[in-house]
């Protein structure tokens, strides 16, 4: 494999990792603010997720794990 191709792959991996970390940060932020938002927190959370479509799917999955009490990465079954 050429050095250029390896660099391209590494750049893609870094981009994916950054997007994953941003999705986790978004999910944790939403989760931590849910009590402050009161009864309307679900609608607020949906707006927050919709505002970041590039992160929505991964953040929603992480938020669901947090809500089920399985938020730590060590408890992931993958």
Secondary structure, DSSP 8 states (H G I E B T S, - for coil): --HHHHHHHHHHHHHHHHHHHHHHHHHHHHHHHTTTTGGGHHHHHHHHHHTTTTTHHHHHHHHHHHHTT--SGGG---
